């Protein structure tokens, strides 16, 4: 029985030194790291809060565009608004990472 156990231990040690084992273990370990990165609680909170703050900033910038009606600064504010909306919509489409933590009371996409 001791010889069988010793043989199994030697076999396990030998197997753990092969390239194939290290390749498999690296894939396994990185799969776990990837899930942790996606599911990290700090990132969840950050993404959740980002959508709310960005939505409110977009609403405020739309009001600025209305206030600046007919003034030369209006074009610059419109460009800023367009980039903010584009960023919100792009992150909203990231279903695996960011959009997963967006509040249900926020719109999926924002129209300019």
N, C-alpha and C positions, 0 to 999 in steps of 0.2 A: 504494500500500500504506500509506503514511504517513497519507494522508487517511482511509482506512478505519479505521485504528487510532485516529486522532484523533476520528473520528466515534463510534467505540465508547466511547472514554473519556468524551466529552461526554455520550453517552447514559446511561452508567453513573452519572455524577455527577448528571445530571438525575433519573434514576430513584431514586437514593438520597435525594433531597430530597422525595419525595412522601409523603403521609400513608399510603398503602397499603403502601409499603415499610416505614415505621417501625412500622406496626401488625403486619405480618408478622414483622419482626425482634424486636419486643417479645415476641410469642408464642413465637418460637423461643428467645430468650434466657431467658425465664421457665421454659420447659420444661426447659432444661438446669439452671437453678438449683433447680427442684423435685426433679429426680433427685439432685442433689448433697445437698440437705437430707435426703432420705430415706436416701441411701446413705452419709452421712457416717460415717466410722469411729469418731469419738468418741461419736456417738449410738448406734451399734451396741453399743459396749462398755458404755455407760451403761445401755441397755435390757437387755442380757444380764445385767449385774450386778444391776439393779433387781429382776428376776424372782426371782433366787436369794435376795437379802436379804429381799424381801417374803414369800416363801414361808417362810423360817425365822422371820420375825417372827410370821407367822400361827400357825405351830406353837407358838411360845413363848406367844402370847396364849391359845391354846386350853388350854395347860397352866395358865395363870393362872386361867382360868375354872374348871377342875377343882379347883384349890387353894382357891379362894374359895367353894366349894360351900356354900350356905346363908347366906352373909354378905351384908350390904347392898351391898358394893362390886361384887358379881358382876354386877349389872345394867349398871353403867357399863362394865365390861370387856367384856361381851357386845356393847354398842353399838359400842365401838371395834373389836372383832373383826369385826362385821358390815360396818363401813365399809372395813376393810382387805381383806376378802374381795371386796366389791363392786368396789373399785378394781382388784384383781388380775384379776378376771374381766372387767372392762371393757377393761383394757389387753390382755388375752389375746385378745379378740375383734378387736382392731385388726390385721387380717391384713396390710395393706399397709405399716404402719410398725413398730409395736412387736412384735407377735407373731412377726414374721419372724425376730427375733433371740433368741427365747426358747429355752432349752436343751431338748433332747428328753427329758431325764429328769425334767422338771417336769410336773405335771398341767396339762391344758388349762384346766379349771375347778376351783374348790375349792368343795366343799359345806360349809355351816355346820354 
